[in-house]
């Protein structure tokens, strides 16, 4: 198990700043998932729906692997698992008139401005990531390779640029990574427990495993 369900539930609990609460209040629970933006519309609607079905299935199966693999006797944990299951959500944005051809930087602005509605994970800076399905992602899916691009919203390339004798070096992390769809839930949990910079180490160690941009997957190059 990547983390206890109780711990994960506490981290999707966002009461108002002026609220005084001592326990989890259901009305302050936020979705457990991501907003997914589609920026390519060259593939058929049939292929797009098949892709979404696969992503949703993988997402829920990853939840099952994470929290339902062992017999639970702790009643608090059992109750938390059930609440988390009801909070699972992939918020899909697929408006061709608004999103077709958008760049990652444009998506970051769209997220910050809540254009098209408030996205998932807008509450805390460390959790501000979105999923991207662009032409590369959908082309891979048509070949049976299922992954998405995880885009960091609060990204500044200078934060990932080493300096050697006061001279800037090459950017080590581009602000996005490829994530296998069967690792989305565990990625979501990992992000809420760790500093965003944790991806830098994973990115460094994974270079050369497949190519400059490997597909990250738990059990292979994410832990």
TAFEN-V200233 format. One record per residue. N is the residue number from 1. RES is the residue in one small letter. PHI is phi in degrees with one decimal (* if undefined). Layout:
BEGIN
n,res,phi
N,RES,PHI
N,RES,PHI
END
This chain:
BEGIN
n,res,phi
1,x,*
2,x,-69.6
3,x,-161.9
4,x,-71.4
5,x,-63.5
6,x,-61.9
7,x,-64.1
8,x,-64.0
9,x,-61.6
10,x,-62.2
11,x,-87.7
12,x,-111.7
13,x,-103.3
14,x,-123.3
15,x,-71.3
16,x,-58.0
17,x,-59.1
18,x,-92.6
19,x,-85.3
20,x,-108.8
21,x,-130.4
22,x,-115.9
23,x,-138.1
24,x,-68.9
25,x,-108.0
26,x,-55.7
27,x,-69.0
28,x,-99.7
29,x,-79.2
30,x,-107.2
31,x,-59.0
32,x,-104.5
33,x,169.0
34,x,-143.1
35,x,-91.3
36,x,-114.6
37,x,-106.8
38,x,-100.2
39,x,-117.7
40,x,-129.1
41,x,-129.1
42,x,-84.2
43,x,-95.4
44,x,-68.3
45,x,-62.0
46,x,-63.1
47,x,-66.1
48,x,-63.7
49,x,-64.1
50,x,-63.7
51,x,-62.8
52,x,-61.9
53,x,-61.3
54,x,-66.2
55,x,-62.9
56,x,-63.4
57,x,-62.9
58,x,-62.2
59,x,-61.6
60,x,-73.9
61,x,-68.6
62,x,-66.5
63,x,-60.4
64,x,-61.5
65,x,-62.9
66,x,-75.6
67,x,-122.3
68,x,-118.0
69,x,-75.9
70,x,-121.3
71,x,-67.5
72,x,-99.3
73,x,-115.5
74,x,-74.1
75,x,-65.2
76,x,-65.2
77,x,-67.4
78,x,-61.2
79,x,-65.5
80,x,-67.0
81,x,-60.4
82,x,-64.9
83,x,-65.6
84,x,-63.5
85,x,-58.2
86,x,-75.4
87,x,-93.7
88,x,-58.9
89,x,-159.8
90,x,-112.9
91,x,-90.7
92,x,-92.4
93,x,-113.1
94,x,-139.0
95,x,-110.3
96,x,-61.6
97,x,-65.9
98,x,-103.5
99,x,-108.2
100,x,-57.7
101,x,78.5
102,x,-65.0
103,x,-86.1
104,x,-62.3
105,x,-63.6
106,x,-66.9
107,x,-65.6
108,x,-61.5
109,x,-66.2
110,x,-59.0
111,x,-63.4
112,x,-61.6
113,x,-89.5
114,x,54.2
115,x,-66.4
116,x,83.6
117,x,114.7
118,x,-65.9
119,x,-81.2
120,x,-68.4
121,x,72.0
122,x,-79.8
123,x,-73.9
124,x,-127.1
125,x,-58.8
126,x,-68.4
127,x,-106.1
128,x,-84.7
129,x,-131.1
130,x,-130.2
131,x,-99.8
132,x,-124.3
133,x,-113.9
134,x,-107.5
135,x,-60.7
136,x,-64.4
137,x,-64.6
138,x,-71.5
139,x,-65.0
140,x,-63.4
141,x,-62.5
142,x,-66.4
143,x,-99.8
144,x,86.1
145,x,-106.7
146,x,-111.5
147,x,-153.3
148,x,-133.5
149,x,-95.0
150,x,-96.8
151,x,-107.6
152,x,-80.8
153,x,-75.2
154,x,-86.2
155,x,-113.0
156,x,-132.0
157,x,-60.1
158,x,-66.4
159,x,-69.4
160,x,-118.8
161,x,-114.0
162,x,-70.7
163,x,-113.6
164,x,-115.6
165,x,51.1
166,x,68.4
167,x,-106.7
168,x,-68.0
169,x,-98.5
170,x,-72.0
171,x,-66.3
172,x,-90.7
173,x,-141.0
174,x,-86.5
175,x,91.2
176,x,-158.1
177,x,-140.7
178,x,-90.5
179,x,-122.1
180,x,-61.7
181,x,-64.5
182,x,-83.5
183,x,-122.4
184,x,-66.2
185,x,-65.9
186,x,-66.0
187,x,-64.0
188,x,-59.4
189,x,-67.8
190,x,-59.8
191,x,-65.5
192,x,-79.4
193,x,-98.2
194,x,-123.9
195,x,-65.6
196,x,-54.6
197,x,-67.5
198,x,-61.1
199,x,-70.4
200,x,-63.4
201,x,-64.2
202,x,-64.2
203,x,-66.0
204,x,-61.7
205,x,-71.4
206,x,-85.8
207,x,-57.8
208,x,94.0
209,x,-65.1
210,x,-124.0
211,x,-167.0
212,x,-61.6
213,x,-121.0
214,x,-72.0
215,x,-85.7
216,x,-78.7
217,x,-149.0
218,x,-64.4
219,x,93.1
220,x,-114.3
221,x,-134.6
222,x,-128.5
223,x,-136.8
END
